[in-house]
Amino acid sequence: MNAARFALRGVVKSYPGRGNGGTAALAGIDLDLAEQRVTALTGRSGAGKTTLARIVMGFTRADRGSVRYRGRPLEEAPQRRFRRDNQMVFQNPLLACDPLFTVARVIAEPLRALRLAHDGSETLAVMEEMELPPALLGRRPAELSGGELQRVALARALVLRPGFLVLDEPFSALDDLTALRLVRLLKAACRRRRLGALFISHHRRHIRELADGEAVLERGRLIAAPG
């Protein structure tokens, strides 16, 4: 069995709201996310899926409980290395991409942000992996279809050669045929690169196609854990 990359224990998160203690988004979550394994996370809207993903990535702090990354408290992980090794793909790539950047700049931006040397070959390699033609390099996000833009977002996440992805319903806005094509591209990339992932989705076919196990959230509680 693969070792846990992330280990959540007793994770609690609430947001301000009516009543004492506000609104509970997560109520005592215990979950392991393994290396080289894709774990699906599903549940109804408002179940706490995105909150859990943001806690895993360190964008949001838990109120109580612990999150360990490769055996150490998440807050002790070297930030530069962590950001290189763990990437997030969002539901709406148009909001996640600078509208003034070209495709080439969007994909290469993580390399620039971490001040890593690059000559454009990395961008071309991940574009080919995501079946994006080089003719798109000079285009801007608004000039792309939804499927092309989401493939650009995946390429951007992969350009750093991470070991783990957090995918927050990345295919929910696409038509079924386009979404399934991207699921299969992502599946091939995960196998080729030996990637682990947390895949948030409500689409049963996508989960069956991509995931090795499934966790289910209901009202902030884990009611089914991945096998």
TORBAFI-803811 format. One record per residue: x, y negated, z negated of N, C-alpha, C, O in turn; residue number from 0. Coordinates in Angstrom, 3 decimals. Layout:
BEGIN
X;Y;Z;X;Y;Z;X;Y;Z;X;Y;Z;NUM
...
***
This chain:
BEGIN
0.852;1.199;0.000;0.000;0.000;0.000;0.886;-1.246;0.000;1.867;-1.306;-0.741;0
0.547;-2.245;0.827;1.338;-3.451;0.905;1.242;-4.251;-0.394;0.202;-4.286;-1.052;1
2.363;-4.894;-0.744;2.390;-5.712;-1.944;1.537;-6.957;-1.760;1.288;-7.398;-0.638;2
1.089;-7.521;-2.891;0.264;-8.733;-2.835;1.145;-9.934;-2.524;2.166;-10.154;-3.175;3
0.743;-10.702;-1.528;1.393;-11.984;-1.265;0.814;-13.044;-2.195;1.541;-13.844;-2.784;4
-0.521;-13.030;-2.312;-1.226;-13.901;-3.251;-2.004;-13.035;-4.230;-2.631;-12.055;-3.830;5
-1.967;-13.390;-5.510;-2.744;-12.688;-6.528;-3.508;-13.721;-7.337;-2.910;-14.538;-8.037;6
-4.827;-13.684;-7.241;-5.692;-14.598;-7.986;-6.276;-13.844;-9.171;-6.766;-12.725;-9.024;7
-6.222;-14.464;-10.351;-6.746;-13.846;-11.550;-7.568;-14.860;-12.341;-7.063;-15.892;-12.781;8
-8.856;-14.531;-12.509;-9.732;-15.374;-13.313;-9.865;-16.799;-12.807;-10.001;-17.730;-13.600;9
-9.827;-16.978;-11.496;-9.831;-18.331;-10.929;-11.220;-18.956;-11.031;-12.211;-18.387;-10.573;10
-11.265;-20.126;-11.636;-12.502;-20.886;-11.829;-12.313;-22.270;-11.230;-11.279;-22.912;-11.419;11
-13.331;-22.717;-10.506;-13.310;-24.075;-9.960;-14.715;-24.637;-9.965;-15.643;-24.001;-9.466;12
-14.880;-25.835;-10.529;-16.162;-26.531;-10.541;-15.985;-27.921;-9.962;-14.893;-28.489;-9.984;13
-17.090;-28.462;-9.438;-17.086;-29.819;-8.910;-18.100;-30.646;-9.680;-19.103;-30.108;-10.150;14
-17.861;-31.947;-9.818;-18.802;-32.806;-10.556;-20.204;-32.719;-9.967;-20.387;-32.679;-8.751;15
-21.172;-32.693;-10.848;-22.564;-32.633;-10.400;-23.487;-32.726;-11.589;-23.065;-33.051;-12.698;16
-24.741;-32.440;-11.351;-25.719;-32.502;-12.428;-25.507;-31.374;-13.430;-25.057;-30.285;-13.073;17
-25.835;-31.649;-14.683;-25.738;-30.626;-15.714;-24.348;-30.572;-16.321;-23.414;-31.201;-15.825;18
-24.226;-29.825;-17.384;-22.958;-29.692;-18.081;-21.969;-28.893;-17.244;-22.270;-27.788;-16.792;19
-20.795;-29.460;-17.046;-19.749;-28.747;-16.334;-19.827;-28.850;-14.832;-18.954;-28.324;-14.143;20
-20.851;-29.516;-14.288;-20.942;-29.684;-12.852;-21.368;-28.409;-12.146;-22.014;-27.542;-12.734;21
-20.996;-28.306;-10.872;-21.379;-27.178;-10.035;-20.220;-26.199;-9.925;-19.120;-26.583;-9.528;22
-20.456;-24.945;-10.271;-19.407;-23.931;-10.214;-19.250;-23.437;-8.785;-20.181;-22.865;-8.217;23
-18.072;-23.655;-8.200;-17.784;-23.147;-6.860;-17.209;-21.743;-6.939;-17.528;-20.889;-6.111;24
-16.359;-21.503;-7.936;-15.768;-20.177;-8.156;-15.854;-19.862;-9.638;-15.540;-20.708;-10.475;25
-16.277;-18.652;-9.964;-16.523;-18.300;-11.363;-15.767;-17.027;-11.741;-16.363;-15.961;-11.894;26
-14.455;-17.152;-11.889;-13.665;-16.021;-12.359;-13.292;-15.033;-11.267;-13.663;-13.861;-11.335;27
-12.567;-15.493;-10.268;-12.218;-14.655;-9.114;-10.921;-13.900;-9.350;-9.904;-14.494;-9.705;28
-10.962;-12.585;-9.151;-9.772;-11.733;-9.125;-9.642;-11.167;-7.713;-10.522;-10.442;-7.249;29
-8.550;-11.495;-7.032;-8.396;-11.055;-5.650;-6.924;-10.991;-5.273;-6.158;-11.913;-5.557;30
-6.535;-9.896;-4.633;-5.192;-9.758;-4.077;-5.252;-9.875;-2.565;-6.122;-9.285;-1.925;31
-4.324;-10.642;-1.992;-4.180;-10.763;-0.543;-2.821;-10.202;-0.185;-1.787;-10.754;-0.561;32
-2.833;-9.098;0.546;-1.617;-8.328;0.770;-0.805;-8.835;1.946;-1.326;-9.481;2.856;33
0.472;-8.532;1.906;1.347;-8.775;3.048;0.889;-7.911;4.226;0.465;-6.770;4.045;34
0.982;-8.471;5.429;0.742;-7.738;6.677;-0.644;-7.078;6.728;-0.818;-6.027;7.346;35
-1.604;-7.695;6.083;-2.955;-7.155;6.051;-3.946;-8.299;6.216;-3.799;-9.347;5.588;36
-4.954;-8.101;7.058;-5.977;-9.126;7.274;-7.170;-8.822;6.374;-7.816;-7.783;6.512;37
-7.452;-9.732;5.460;-8.584;-9.598;4.552;-9.675;-10.565;4.975;-9.453;-11.775;5.018;38
-10.842;-10.043;5.286;-11.983;-10.893;5.611;-12.634;-11.363;4.317;-12.697;-10.621;3.337;39
-13.114;-12.595;4.325;-13.869;-13.153;3.205;-15.194;-13.654;3.759;-15.228;-14.542;4.611;40
-16.271;-13.083;3.272;-17.583;-13.439;3.799;-18.529;-13.783;2.661;-18.220;-13.564;1.490;41
-19.669;-14.316;3.018;-20.663;-14.743;2.041;-21.479;-15.871;2.625;-21.109;-16.450;3.646;42
-22.584;-16.184;1.987;-23.473;-17.238;2.476;-22.813;-18.607;2.358;-21.830;-18.784;1.638;43
-23.376;-19.566;3.079;-22.913;-20.944;2.977;-23.017;-21.413;1.528;-24.037;-21.205;0.871;44
-21.966;-22.038;1.044;-21.952;-22.505;-0.336;-21.490;-21.478;-1.345;-21.518;-21.739;-2.547;45
-21.058;-20.298;-0.876;-20.630;-19.246;-1.796;-19.277;-19.530;-2.437;-18.942;-18.937;-3.462;46
-18.490;-20.440;-1.839;-17.177;-20.770;-2.394;-16.014;-20.333;-1.529;-14.869;-20.360;-1.982;47
-16.276;-19.930;-0.293;-15.228;-19.387;0.571;-14.134;-20.412;0.890;-12.943;-20.127;0.770;48
-14.565;-21.610;1.297;-13.579;-22.632;1.655;-12.807;-23.101;0.426;-11.609;-23.372;0.510;49
-13.484;-23.198;-0.708;-12.794;-23.567;-1.944;-11.705;-22.557;-2.268;-10.592;-22.937;-2.633;50
-12.016;-21.275;-2.138;-11.018;-20.238;-2.404;-9.834;-20.373;-1.439;-8.679;-20.262;-1.850;51
-10.125;-20.612;-0.161;-9.056;-20.766;0.828;-8.162;-21.948;0.491;-6.940;-21.851;0.607;52
-8.742;-23.044;0.083;-7.958;-24.237;-0.247;-7.117;-24.026;-1.504;-6.025;-24.582;-1.620;53
-7.616;-23.231;-2.439;-6.822;-22.912;-3.628;-5.640;-22.028;-3.250;-4.530;-22.232;-3.742;54
-5.867;-21.057;-2.389;-4.774;-20.196;-1.933;-3.672;-21.022;-1.275;-2.486;-20.775;-1.494;55
-4.071;-22.000;-0.472;-3.094;-22.819;0.241;-2.491;-23.935;-0.611;-1.587;-24.639;-0.161;56
-2.981;-24.097;-1.821;-2.443;-25.135;-2.692;-2.991;-26.520;-2.431;-2.479;-27.498;-2.975;57
-4.039;-26.626;-1.597;-4.649;-27.926;-1.331;-5.553;-28.362;-2.476;-5.775;-29.556;-2.680;58
-6.073;-27.394;-3.218;-6.966;-27.643;-4.352;-6.451;-26.849;-5.545;-6.015;-25.709;-5.385;59
-6.497;-27.430;-6.726;-6.058;-26.742;-7.938;-7.258;-26.114;-8.635;-8.328;-26.716;-8.725;60
-7.063;-24.900;-9.123;-8.096;-24.238;-9.921;-8.212;-24.929;-11.278;-7.238;-25.478;-11.794;61
-9.418;-24.893;-11.846;-9.613;-25.440;-13.191;-9.041;-24.496;-14.241;-8.434;-24.923;-15.223;62
-9.249;-23.201;-14.009;-8.717;-22.188;-14.920;-8.305;-20.966;-14.099;-8.676;-20.821;-12.934;63
-7.530;-20.096;-14.738;-7.049;-18.908;-14.061;-5.681;-19.146;-13.443;-5.094;-20.218;-13.589;64
-5.193;-18.146;-12.761;-3.846;-18.240;-12.187;-3.845;-17.790;-10.733;-4.629;-16.936;-10.320;65
-2.932;-18.397;-9.969;-2.662;-17.992;-8.591;-1.165;-17.754;-8.492;-0.361;-18.660;-8.712;66
-0.804;-16.530;-8.161;0.613;-16.198;-8.025;0.924;-15.937;-6.561;0.145;-15.321;-5.833;67
2.082;-16.423;-6.157;2.559;-16.258;-4.791;3.856;-15.467;-4.838;4.880;-15.934;-5.336;68
3.778;-14.246;-4.299;4.935;-13.336;-4.332;5.503;-13.199;-5.739;6.716;-13.203;-5.949;69
4.587;-13.079;-6.690;4.977;-12.798;-8.065;5.266;-14.006;-8.927;5.482;-13.866;-10.130;70
5.275;-15.205;-8.331;5.567;-16.419;-9.091;4.346;-17.327;-9.090;3.537;-17.255;-8.164;71
4.189;-18.182;-10.102;3.094;-19.147;-10.064;3.151;-19.971;-8.782;4.221;-20.423;-8.374;72
2.010;-20.160;-8.158;1.964;-20.857;-6.880;2.602;-22.240;-6.967;3.284;-22.674;-6.039;73
2.380;-22.927;-8.077;2.909;-24.288;-8.201;4.436;-24.317;-8.255;5.036;-25.377;-8.079;74
5.069;-23.176;-8.494;6.532;-23.123;-8.530;7.142;-22.776;-7.169;8.362;-22.810;-7.011;75
6.305;-22.445;-6.196;6.828;-22.081;-4.879;7.470;-23.303;-4.220;6.882;-24.384;-4.245;76
8.658;-23.160;-3.634;9.269;-24.278;-2.908;8.350;-24.741;-1.784;8.020;-23.963;-0.888;77
7.939;-25.998;-1.829;6.899;-26.477;-0.927;7.289;-26.403;0.543;6.465;-26.012;1.369;78
8.489;-26.758;0.884;8.903;-26.740;2.289;8.821;-25.322;2.852;8.291;-25.103;3.941;79
9.347;-24.374;2.101;9.320;-22.983;2.565;7.893;-22.442;2.583;7.510;-21.712;3.498;80
7.113;-22.803;1.568;5.728;-22.325;1.512;4.943;-22.808;2.716;4.223;-22.025;3.336;81
5.067;-24.088;3.062;4.328;-24.640;4.194;4.771;-24.024;5.516;3.987;-23.925;6.460;82
6.020;-23.615;5.574;6.487;-22.959;6.801;5.946;-21.541;6.909;5.635;-21.074;8.005;83
5.833;-20.862;5.787;5.473;-19.447;5.792;3.971;-19.193;5.726;3.530;-18.064;5.943;84
3.177;-20.222;5.431;1.730;-20.050;5.267;1.016;-21.189;5.979;1.202;-22.357;5.637;85
0.201;-20.849;6.965;-0.457;-21.855;7.787;-1.975;-21.671;7.762;-2.478;-20.555;7.637;86
-2.696;-22.797;7.883;-4.153;-22.752;7.863;-4.713;-23.213;9.204;-4.206;-24.158;9.809;87
-5.768;-22.532;9.662;-6.486;-22.897;10.879;-7.917;-23.235;10.474;-8.588;-22.445;9.809;88
-8.373;-24.414;10.879;-9.664;-24.919;10.421;-10.779;-24.628;11.426;-10.531;-24.260;12.574;89
-12.002;-24.805;10.957;-13.178;-24.520;11.763;-13.297;-25.467;12.958;-13.643;-25.038;14.059;90
-13.015;-26.733;12.746;-13.165;-27.739;13.801;-11.791;-28.256;14.220;-11.247;-29.145;13.566;91
-11.224;-27.718;15.295;-9.875;-28.142;15.692;-9.822;-29.579;16.182;-8.769;-30.212;16.110;92
-10.946;-30.113;16.683;-10.940;-31.487;17.170;-10.660;-32.467;16.036;-9.992;-33.482;16.230;93
-11.182;-32.149;14.844;-10.928;-33.005;13.690;-9.522;-32.792;13.128;-8.980;-33.668;12.454;94
-8.941;-31.640;13.404;-7.624;-31.310;12.854;-6.478;-31.759;13.757;-5.314;-31.685;13.366;95
-6.806;-32.224;14.967;-5.777;-32.645;15.920;-5.832;-34.162;16.115;-6.915;-34.740;16.205;96
-4.679;-34.795;16.177;-4.630;-36.226;16.470;-5.094;-36.441;17.909;-4.498;-35.888;18.834;97
-6.150;-37.238;18.114;-6.682;-37.395;19.465;-5.731;-38.073;20.440;-5.929;-37.995;21.652;98
-4.701;-38.737;19.923;-3.750;-39.430;20.793;-2.578;-38.548;21.206;-1.813;-38.904;22.102;99
-2.437;-37.389;20.548;-1.334;-36.484;20.870;-1.661;-35.669;22.114;-2.821;-35.344;22.365;100
-0.642;-35.345;22.885;-0.793;-34.360;23.944;-0.770;-32.966;23.327;-0.409;-32.801;22.162;101
-1.156;-31.969;24.113;-1.098;-30.577;23.642;0.321;-30.226;23.198;0.508;-29.573;22.171;102
1.307;-30.651;23.959;2.698;-30.367;23.600;3.033;-30.934;22.227;3.696;-30.272;21.428;103
2.580;-32.149;21.948;2.872;-32.794;20.666;2.090;-32.134;19.536;2.621;-31.951;18.440;104
0.824;-31.773;19.796;0.010;-31.116;18.768;0.678;-29.821;18.306;0.817;-29.581;17.106;105
1.086;-28.996;19.259;1.666;-27.692;18.911;3.009;-27.851;18.214;3.316;-27.112;17.279;106
3.807;-28.807;18.663;5.143;-28.982;18.092;5.159;-29.783;16.805;6.201;-29.873;16.155;107
4.025;-30.371;16.416;4.006;-31.253;15.251;4.491;-30.586;13.966;5.213;-31.234;13.208;108
4.135;-29.310;13.668;4.686;-28.697;12.452;6.209;-28.624;12.455;6.833;-28.775;11.405;109
6.813;-28.397;13.609;8.270;-28.386;13.706;8.837;-29.765;13.417;9.845;-29.901;12.724;110
8.183;-30.784;13.952;8.619;-32.164;13.710;8.453;-32.532;12.241;9.324;-33.168;11.647;111
7.312;-32.121;11.656;7.034;-32.478;10.266;8.066;-31.893;9.307;8.419;-32.513;8.304;112
8.541;-30.698;9.627;9.547;-30.049;8.781;10.967;-30.312;9.255;11.924;-29.753;8.720;113
11.095;-31.176;10.272;12.398;-31.582;10.814;13.221;-30.386;11.269;14.415;-30.277;10.993;114
12.537;-29.495;11.975;13.204;-28.325;12.533;13.560;-28.590;13.989;12.776;-29.175;14.736;115
14.733;-28.162;14.375;15.175;-28.358;15.752;14.267;-27.596;16.710;13.886;-26.457;16.441;116
13.924;-28.228;17.826;13.101;-27.558;18.829;13.367;-28.188;20.191;13.626;-29.387;20.302;117
13.298;-27.365;21.208;13.582;-27.846;22.563;12.416;-27.640;23.525;12.572;-27.805;24.735;118
11.255;-27.280;22.995;10.091;-27.045;23.829;9.851;-25.591;24.152;8.746;-25.213;24.542;119
10.885;-24.760;23.992;10.713;-23.336;24.312;9.754;-22.661;23.338;9.018;-21.748;23.713;120
9.764;-23.113;22.085;8.854;-22.539;21.093;7.400;-22.825;21.473;6.530;-21.962;21.358;121
7.162;-24.042;21.922;5.812;-24.422;22.334;5.337;-23.579;23.507;4.210;-23.085;23.506;122
6.188;-23.417;24.497;5.822;-22.618;25.673;5.572;-21.163;25.297;4.684;-20.516;25.852;123
6.359;-20.648;24.349;6.218;-19.242;23.953;4.865;-18.993;23.284;4.194;-18.009;23.595;124
4.461;-19.882;22.366;3.179;-19.654;21.689;2.004;-19.961;22.604;0.936;-19.365;22.460;125
2.188;-20.884;23.544;1.133;-21.116;24.531;0.894;-19.878;25.382;-0.248;-19.514;25.664;126
1.977;-19.242;25.782;1.834;-18.004;26.558;1.150;-16.924;25.737;0.315;-16.178;26.249;127
1.508;-16.843;24.459;0.908;-15.851;23.573;-0.598;-16.066;23.430;-1.364;-15.109;23.326;128
-1.006;-17.319;23.428;-2.427;-17.665;23.310;-3.093;-17.852;24.675;-4.220;-18.341;24.757;129
-2.410;-17.470;25.721;-2.942;-17.529;27.091;-3.371;-18.940;27.479;-4.439;-19.149;28.054;130
-2.512;-19.900;27.150;-2.707;-21.289;27.529;-1.744;-21.640;28.654;-0.536;-21.484;28.477;131
-2.222;-22.106;29.799;-1.326;-22.420;30.913;-0.484;-23.662;30.628;-0.964;-24.586;29.972;132
0.761;-23.704;31.108;1.622;-24.884;30.908;1.029;-26.172;31.453;1.422;-27.259;31.031;133
0.085;-26.067;32.387;-0.545;-27.260;32.955;-1.286;-28.083;31.899;-1.592;-29.252;32.134;134
-1.574;-27.487;30.743;-2.293;-28.198;29.683;-1.374;-29.036;28.792;-1.861;-29.788;27.947;135
-0.076;-28.921;28.962;0.869;-29.569;28.056;0.639;-31.071;27.920;0.775;-31.622;26.828;136
0.296;-31.729;29.007;0.143;-33.175;28.977;-1.251;-33.658;28.664;-1.487;-34.866;28.615;137
-2.183;-32.749;28.451;-3.562;-33.162;28.155;-3.745;-33.480;26.678;-2.935;-33.099;25.833;138
-4.828;-34.185;26.393;-5.160;-34.542;25.018;-6.362;-33.718;24.545;-7.099;-33.177;25.368;139
-6.564;-33.619;23.234;-7.614;-32.736;22.706;-8.988;-32.918;23.342;-9.674;-31.932;23.613;140
-9.398;-34.144;23.582;-10.738;-34.384;24.125;-10.894;-33.868;25.553;-12.013;-33.747;26.051;141
-9.777;-33.563;26.212;-9.820;-33.081;27.591;-9.909;-31.558;27.683;-9.959;-30.999;28.778;142
-9.928;-30.894;26.535;-9.923;-29.434;26.508;-11.305;-28.890;26.173;-12.115;-29.571;25.543;143
-11.565;-27.666;26.597;-12.786;-26.978;26.170;-12.625;-26.537;24.713;-11.525;-26.574;24.162;144
-13.728;-26.122;24.102;-13.658;-25.664;22.719;-12.733;-24.472;22.550;-11.970;-24.408;21.586;145
-12.795;-23.528;23.481;-11.927;-22.355;23.399;-10.470;-22.709;23.588;-9.610;-22.173;22.890;146
-10.174;-23.606;24.523;-8.785;-24.033;24.740;-8.250;-24.741;23.506;-7.114;-24.507;23.093;147
-9.068;-25.607;22.918;-8.610;-26.367;21.759;-8.363;-25.461;20.556;-7.414;-25.679;19.802;148
-9.209;-24.446;20.371;-8.971;-23.544;19.249;-7.728;-22.702;19.479;-7.026;-22.370;18.523;149
-7.441;-22.351;20.728;-6.191;-21.644;21.026;-4.977;-22.545;20.777;-3.928;-22.070;20.342;150
-5.120;-23.835;21.052;-4.055;-24.786;20.722;-3.835;-24.813;19.210;-2.696;-24.838;18.745;151
-4.931;-24.808;18.444;-4.813;-24.802;16.983;-4.127;-23.534;16.490;-3.308;-23.588;15.573;152
-4.456;-22.396;17.091;-3.783;-21.148;16.719;-2.312;-21.196;17.092;-1.457;-20.755;16.323;153
-2.013;-21.734;18.280;-0.616;-21.848;18.709;0.170;-22.740;17.746;1.315;-22.439;17.410;154
-0.439;-23.821;17.312;0.228;-24.711;16.355;0.523;-23.987;15.047;1.586;-24.180;14.458;155
-0.404;-23.163;14.594;-0.183;-22.416;13.359;0.917;-21.372;13.519;1.626;-21.069;12.559;156
1.065;-20.827;14.704;2.029;-19.761;14.934;3.430;-20.260;15.261;4.392;-19.498;15.162;157
3.564;-21.527;15.650;4.850;-22.008;16.151;5.941;-21.959;15.088;7.124;-21.864;15.417;158
5.557;-22.023;13.833;6.541;-21.949;12.737;6.921;-20.511;12.385;7.752;-20.284;11.506;159
6.323;-19.559;13.058;6.522;-18.130;12.755;6.216;-17.817;11.284;7.069;-17.286;10.573;160
5.015;-18.143;10.835;4.653;-17.875;9.441;4.433;-16.387;9.211;4.378;-15.590;10.148;161
4.309;-16.035;7.926;3.994;-14.656;7.583;2.546;-14.458;7.196;2.084;-13.328;7.040;162
1.815;-15.584;7.039;0.436;-15.487;6.571;-0.376;-16.657;7.116;0.096;-17.793;7.174;163
-1.622;-16.348;7.517;-2.550;-17.365;8.000;-3.800;-17.389;7.125;-4.256;-16.348;6.654;164
-4.341;-18.565;6.916;-5.662;-18.726;6.322;-6.548;-19.316;7.406;-6.285;-20.411;7.904;165
-7.599;-18.590;7.772;-8.455;-18.951;8.906;-9.866;-19.217;8.401;-10.575;-18.293;8.004;166
-10.270;-20.484;8.418;-11.566;-20.874;7.857;-12.609;-20.962;8.969;-12.799;-22.019;9.570;167
-13.281;-19.843;9.237;-14.306;-19.736;10.274;-13.862;-20.385;11.595;-14.554;-21.258;12.120;168
-12.721;-19.961;12.126;-12.162;-20.646;13.292;-12.925;-20.437;14.591;-12.715;-21.173;15.555;169
-13.812;-19.438;14.630;-14.492;-19.143;15.891;-15.998;-19.405;15.840;-16.708;-19.083;16.793;170
-16.489;-19.977;14.757;-17.934;-20.093;14.563;-18.601;-21.067;15.533;-19.799;-20.949;15.795;171
-17.845;-22.025;16.069;-18.437;-23.005;16.973;-18.364;-22.581;18.441;-18.816;-23.318;19.317;172
-17.802;-21.408;18.719;-17.605;-20.956;20.093;-18.696;-19.986;20.513;-19.317;-19.338;19.670;173
-18.927;-19.886;21.811;-19.868;-18.883;22.297;-19.288;-17.490;22.061;-18.081;-17.334;21.875;174
-20.155;-16.486;22.068;-19.757;-15.136;21.668;-18.614;-14.582;22.509;-17.685;-13.981;21.968;175
-18.669;-14.775;23.825;-17.642;-14.221;24.702;-16.290;-14.870;24.462;-15.275;-14.177;24.389;176
-16.264;-16.195;24.337;-15.018;-16.914;24.070;-14.464;-16.546;22.700;-13.262;-16.332;22.544;177
-15.346;-16.474;21.714;-14.911;-16.147;20.356;-14.285;-14.760;20.297;-13.242;-14.576;19.670;178
-14.913;-13.787;20.944;-14.383;-12.428;20.907;-13.028;-12.350;21.594;-12.144;-11.620;21.147;179
-12.864;-13.096;22.673;-11.567;-13.122;23.352;-10.486;-13.658;22.424;-9.375;-13.129;22.388;180
-10.811;-14.709;21.673;-9.829;-15.277;20.752;-9.555;-14.357;19.572;-8.421;-14.266;19.102;181
-10.590;-13.675;19.093;-10.384;-12.700;18.021;-9.379;-11.644;18.462;-8.494;-11.263;17.695;182
-9.514;-11.176;19.685;-8.608;-10.139;20.180;-7.198;-10.665;20.409;-6.220;-9.948;20.194;183
-7.092;-11.925;20.849;-5.768;-12.536;20.966;-5.106;-12.641;19.595;-3.920;-12.350;19.442;184
-5.884;-13.057;18.610;-5.362;-13.198;17.254;-4.982;-11.840;16.682;-3.950;-11.708;16.025;185
-5.800;-10.845;16.925;-5.498;-9.498;16.440;-4.172;-9.002;17.007;-3.355;-8.433;16.284;186
-3.963;-9.222;18.307;-2.713;-8.804;18.939;-1.526;-9.555;18.334;-0.468;-8.967;18.107;187
-1.701;-10.854;18.073;-0.626;-11.640;17.472;-0.308;-11.160;16.061;0.860;-11.086;15.681;188
-1.337;-10.834;15.284;-1.119;-10.343;13.919;-0.337;-9.038;13.925;0.563;-8.843;13.109;189
-0.680;-8.155;14.837;0.035;-6.872;14.912;1.464;-7.067;15.390;2.396;-6.484;14.837;190
1.633;-7.890;16.420;2.960;-8.099;16.992;3.889;-8.776;15.990;5.065;-8.427;15.881;191
3.348;-9.744;15.263;4.154;-10.519;14.319;4.131;-9.956;12.901;4.842;-10.448;12.024;192
3.316;-8.925;12.673;3.150;-8.314;11.357;2.664;-9.361;10.347;3.199;-9.501;9.247;193
1.635;-10.081;10.770;1.064;-11.155;9.967;0.014;-10.640;8.997;-0.717;-9.695;9.293;194
-0.050;-11.272;7.842;-1.186;-11.123;6.953;-2.097;-12.317;7.148;-1.675;-13.345;7.678;195
-3.360;-12.187;6.717;-4.289;-13.301;6.882;-5.466;-13.177;5.932;-5.852;-12.080;5.528;196
-6.026;-14.330;5.585;-7.342;-14.429;4.952;-8.266;-14.986;6.022;-8.103;-16.126;6.458;197
-9.230;-14.188;6.444;-10.088;-14.529;7.574;-11.505;-14.771;7.073;-12.229;-13.823;6.768;198
-11.903;-16.037;6.987;-13.248;-16.384;6.547;-14.181;-16.331;7.741;-13.954;-16.998;8.751;199
-15.228;-15.535;7.619;-16.151;-15.367;8.735;-17.465;-14.778;8.228;-17.500;-14.099;7.202;200
-18.545;-15.047;8.963;-19.822;-14.384;8.690;-20.218;-13.488;9.852;-21.293;-12.887;9.836;201
-19.362;-13.394;10.854;-19.682;-12.660;12.078;-19.207;-11.209;11.937;-18.007;-10.942;11.883;202
-20.166;-10.278;11.879;-19.827;-8.888;11.592;-18.894;-8.286;12.636;-17.966;-7.559;12.284;203
-19.126;-8.577;13.911;-18.275;-7.982;14.943;-16.844;-8.489;14.842;-15.900;-7.719;15.017;204
-16.677;-9.760;14.565;-15.332;-10.311;14.422;-14.600;-9.673;13.241;-13.411;-9.367;13.328;205
-15.321;-9.479;12.144;-14.720;-8.854;10.964;-14.297;-7.422;11.277;-13.192;-7.007;10.927;206
-15.176;-6.666;11.938;-14.830;-5.279;12.294;-13.626;-5.231;13.227;-12.793;-4.331;13.124;207
-13.536;-6.192;14.130;-12.468;-6.212;15.122;-11.112;-6.552;14.498;-10.089;-5.976;14.868;208
-11.113;-7.483;13.560;-9.854;-8.064;13.095;-9.398;-7.600;11.719;-8.202;-7.421;11.490;209
-10.337;-7.405;10.806;-9.968;-7.249;9.398;-9.641;-5.813;9.007;-10.182;-4.856;9.562;210
-8.735;-5.689;8.029;-8.398;-4.391;7.431;-9.253;-4.101;6.204;-9.390;-2.947;5.796;211
-9.822;-5.137;5.622;-10.681;-4.996;4.446;-11.517;-6.239;4.296;-11.257;-7.254;4.942;212
-12.538;-6.164;3.434;-13.483;-7.271;3.322;-13.822;-7.557;1.865;-14.088;-6.648;1.078;213
-13.806;-8.843;1.526;-14.260;-9.310;0.221;-15.525;-10.134;0.425;-15.649;-10.853;1.417;214
-16.465;-10.030;-0.516;-17.748;-10.723;-0.379;-17.960;-11.631;-1.590;-17.882;-11.192;-2.737;215
-18.228;-12.892;-1.311;-18.536;-13.867;-2.355;-20.037;-14.149;-2.387;-20.692;-14.241;-1.349;216
-20.559;-14.283;-3.594;-21.951;-14.688;-3.763;-22.032;-15.621;-4.958;-21.756;-15.227;-6.091;217
-22.416;-16.867;-4.689;-22.536;-17.887;-5.734;-21.284;-17.977;-6.599;-21.356;-18.048;-7.826;218
-20.140;-17.970;-5.930;-18.883;-18.151;-6.619;-18.314;-16.927;-7.291;-17.283;-17.005;-7.959;219
-18.978;-15.783;-7.123;-18.492;-14.544;-7.728;-18.175;-13.518;-6.661;-18.863;-13.423;-5.644;220
-17.132;-12.758;-6.904;-16.747;-11.692;-5.973;-17.586;-10.458;-6.263;-17.445;-9.840;-7.319;221
-18.461;-10.098;-5.326;-19.336;-8.957;-5.551;-18.854;-7.707;-4.812;-19.376;-6.614;-5.031;222
-17.865;-7.869;-3.942;-17.248;-6.709;-3.275;-15.802;-7.079;-2.974;-15.522;-8.157;-2.450;223
-14.888;-6.175;-3.311;-13.464;-6.396;-3.092;-12.980;-5.563;-1.920;-13.559;-4.516;-1.629;224
-11.922;-6.009;-1.237;-11.398;-5.235;-0.114;-10.843;-3.906;-0.590;-10.245;-3.817;-1.662;225
-11.049;-2.860;0.226;-10.557;-1.542;-0.135;-9.073;-1.391;0.082;-8.516;-0.326;-0.181;226
***
